[in-house]
Each structure stands twice: as structure tokens, then as C-alpha cells.
Amino acid sequence: MDIDQFRKQAHQITDWMADYLENIEQYPVRADVNPGEIMEKLPLAPPRTGESFQTIMDDFKHIILPGMTHWQHPGFFAYFNANNSFPSILAEMLTATMGAQCMSWVTSPAATELEERVMQWTAKMMGLPESFSGVIQDSASSATLCSLLTAREIKSDFQINNQGFSGSKPFTVYCSKEAHSSIEKAVKIAGLGKDHLRKIEVDTEFALIPQSLETAIQKDLENKRNPLAVVAAIGTTGSTAIDPLEKIGEICQKHNLWLHVDAAYAGTAWLLPETRWMIKGIEMADSLVFNPHKWMFTNFDCSAYFVKNQEALIRTFEILPEYLKTKEDQQVNNYRDWGIQLGRRFRALKLWFVIRHFGIKGLQEKIRNHIRWAQELRREIENSGDFEMMAPTPLATLCFRYKPKEIAQPDRLNELNEDLLESINQTKKIYMTHTKLDGKFTLRLVIGQTNLTRSQVFDAWSLIRQASKKYGY
Ligand SMILES: *Cc1c(COP(=O)(O)O)cnc(C)c1O
């Protein structure tokens, strides 16, 4: 391919992109293929000589696309969104074109300085304390790992980095039973041991019970453990439960524990002052993560990690081999020392495009609509007679189940809802996933697509009700 052909292909692909997004509703939202079906269509060996771009693109359309789940489809209500937006897509095109590797300031000064500024903007937009410094990570999982590693190093006076674990009392970490699996993963990777993660009881709204946390810490102290950190969930993945941050913060201060806040999904909501009640006490947190790549219209991956003690973070991760030394090291941020990766993508660009394109007001309007529609739908579900809500709806994720009056046995209700979910997804018009709350099979409907309309939300609800009619109750 020469530059003229590249130009031509790029124009054609841009047209394809616009057509795809314009007609996305015509695709089945969830990929409709069996395991191995795509691989069977792929040759066992790579081609010996280059193929025409046209052939490659044809295979993309005919082999790859049918095996894709369409995450930007307005019928996508599954998991949490990984939404994007026009400005974000365009920025990703520029990022791919420049192909810069932004590990240090000198490897692309603009990438570093834009990241610093955009993280300051983000903190301001969300009402976070000014004392927090931000850095973009690939995912909330990595950010949580960074947080626990930093906590470990501070608590060991940076000796585990030097000597490894050597005969010290085992550290213990605390989170609620509803907290995300990435916390357990981080505890394992950080060498703390999964047996030393305490999963604390939750209340009827699935939020951590502070008294149970206090009791667990006391017990560990009595048993000569070394309580290290608490991870508070603001917006759990199952039901978006909000842990009581202020009370947890007070317990952490009392016992001198590190406090990390996992708000991977919910963080975006703090664009709205009316949701900031959920971060009352945030100044007691040592670190916080939220994902613009979930609900803030920014392509995956873009995870915003904020820390109070920037020096401790850097001291945990810093490396300085001769070949990376530069004369500016004292004056600038080298983000390679703010996390796990050395090489880094230029992720700040898309976030900058998104914030500037929508403005704070434009972002707020979208999020406010999502939350408003979710609250309207919650009332409909509560009044429906044959569906019931399974958890509070503080944001825009609804947890509910089908419960016809005729059925009371827990097992039967679980089966019925599992079957109903499959019927709903079989329509290929909408896609939902489930969770279990208190052992009860629960349908989740997440309202957060970039260009979603109110009528698409209520169409989804009609489809769900329609699908439930087949049982004849
Ligand atoms: C999605 C989610 C995560 C994991 O996010 P990644 O960026 O995929 O690592 C962690 N915690 C919560 C509460 C989440 O909802």
C-alpha cells in the first residue's frame, strides 16, 4: 500500500464507520455464533505473500463482523457499557496515526502534559479534592493493583519492594462481599494472599456494614494480623450498591488503614452535583478509580486513577535504568513510574476531545437523562404487578426479576428468570445480563449508551414484558 492507496482506503473506511454507526440497530446486538465457528473460517497458516487490502476488508465484513457483539448498539443493556462517541473515535484515529509510545515526558511531551491537565479537569468536574493527582491507567483492575501495592510499600516502609516478604505478619485487606473480583485478583498479584482478603457482610441494600468491618479488623488485630487496606465500592458491579464511605473512612483513620475507592462505573455520575452525596468523606480516601471508558463516552481503554500521595505511588513503581535517564527528569512527570506498564498509549487525547466536544453541560445532560429514565422505568417495574425490583437504583442500572403472583418457590423463580433472560436475548434486539443477589437470579438493565433515547429504553421494557407473556401467567 502506498500513501495514495492509504488515503483512498482511509476514506472508504471512514464511510464504512459512519454506515456502521448509522445502521447499527440492524445488527443482532449479541454475536450469534457457536464456539469455534469463527476460527474454522480462519486459515491455519498466515499468508506467505501479502494480500490485497480489499480481500482483508471483505473477510473483516464476512468473518469477523458476524462474530462481534455490538457494544454501541442502542439495545445493549448488558454488563456495564463501554460506550464511545464521535469525538472519541476521531481522537483514536489520530492516536493510531501518530502511533506514539508515551512512556516518558521526552517520548512525547504533549502526551504527558495533556494527561496532567485533563486529569486536573476531570478531578474538578467530579468535585474531587484538589489534593488528588491523577493518571490514566488501562483499567480499574490495574489501578486497584497499583493502590494495594502502594499501600503495601508504605506499610512496610518500602521494604517488600527491596527484600520481598520476609517473616512479616500477614497483611489483611477488606472489602464487601459484593465488591468486584479485581480486588481479589489484586490481592493475589500483590502477594498478600487471597486468604487474607476479608469479604465483609452487606446490608439489605448490598452495601458494606461498617460495624462488621470494625469487628473484622479487631479480630485480625487480636490474631496478630496486620490490617492494611480497605477497598470501598461506590457502585458495585452487581447492583451499584454504595458503600458508606464516610463511616468506612473514619474506621480507616482510627486504625491507620489505607482507603481505596472503587467507583469504576459510578464515578461518571459525580459530574452531577446531586449525586455527590455518595462521596461524602472522599477526602479520607488515599486513592480512587473510575472508568471514563464505561459511562463517559470515551473508548476503552481509559481508567482515571487518583492518588493523594503522589510521591508514594512513584516510589513504589519507579525504575531508572541508564537508557531511560533524561535531563528533564526532575521537572516533569514520567508516567511510566505511575503504574505497571512501561510503554503507554496516548489515552489523554480522546478524553480531551470528549470533554471539549460535549462540555461539562453536554456530559451532564446525557448522564442526567440516563438516571432520569432509569428512575421512570423503576417506577413502572414497581407498579407492573408481575415484576419486582431486587435492589435500589441509585444511578441508571436496574436490578429486577419476573415474579408472577402464582409462583413463590425460590428455585422455580430462578429458573423462570434464567429462561426469560435467554428469550429476551434471543430476540437479538436487546442484550441484558444477570447477577445473583441473595442467591436470587436477577436481571440487570444498564442505561448508558451515548445516543440512547427515552423511547428506546421503554421499547426494551415492552420487549421484556412481551417475552414474559409466553409463560401464560
Ligand atoms: C467494571 C468494574 C471493574 C473492572 O474494571 P476494568 O477497567 O475492566 O478493570 C472494577 N470495579 C467495578 C466496581 C467495576 O464495575
The ligand as an SDF file (V2000), in Angstrom:
LIG
                    3D

 15 15  0  0  0  0  0  0  0  0999 V2000
  -16.0220   -2.7850   35.7290 C   0  0  0  0  0  0  0  0  0  0  0  0
  -15.5790   -2.7530   37.1290 C   0  0  0  0  0  0  0  0  0  0  0  0
  -14.2440   -3.0160   37.4670 C   0  0  0  0  0  0  0  0  0  0  0  0
  -13.2380   -3.5240   36.4700 C   0  0  0  0  0  0  0  0  0  0  0  0
  -12.9570   -2.5810   35.5130 O   0  0  0  0  0  0  0  0  0  0  0  0
  -11.7920   -2.8360   34.4430 P   0  0  0  0  0  0  0  0  0  0  0  0
  -11.4960   -1.4540   33.9670 O   0  0  0  0  0  0  0  0  0  0  0  0
  -12.3830   -3.7070   33.4000 O   0  0  0  0  0  0  0  0  0  0  0  0
  -10.6580   -3.4700   35.1380 O   0  0  0  0  0  0  0  0  0  0  0  0
  -13.8580   -2.8740   38.7840 C   0  0  0  0  0  0  0  0  0  0  0  0
  -14.7320   -2.4900   39.7200 N   0  0  0  0  0  0  0  0  0  0  0  0
  -16.0260   -2.2300   39.4520 C   0  0  0  0  0  0  0  0  0  0  0  0
  -16.9430   -1.7900   40.5500 C   0  0  0  0  0  0  0  0  0  0  0  0
  -16.4880   -2.3680   38.1380 C   0  0  0  0  0  0  0  0  0  0  0  0
  -17.7760   -2.1170   37.8890 O   0  0  0  0  0  0  0  0  0  0  0  0
  1  2  1  0
  2  3  1  0
  2 14  2  0
  3  4  1  0
  3 10  2  0
  4  5  1  0
  5  6  1  0
  6  7  2  0
  6  8  1  0
  6  9  1  0
 10 11  1  0
 11 12  2  0
 12 13  1  0
 12 14  1  0
 14 15  1  0
M  END
$$$$
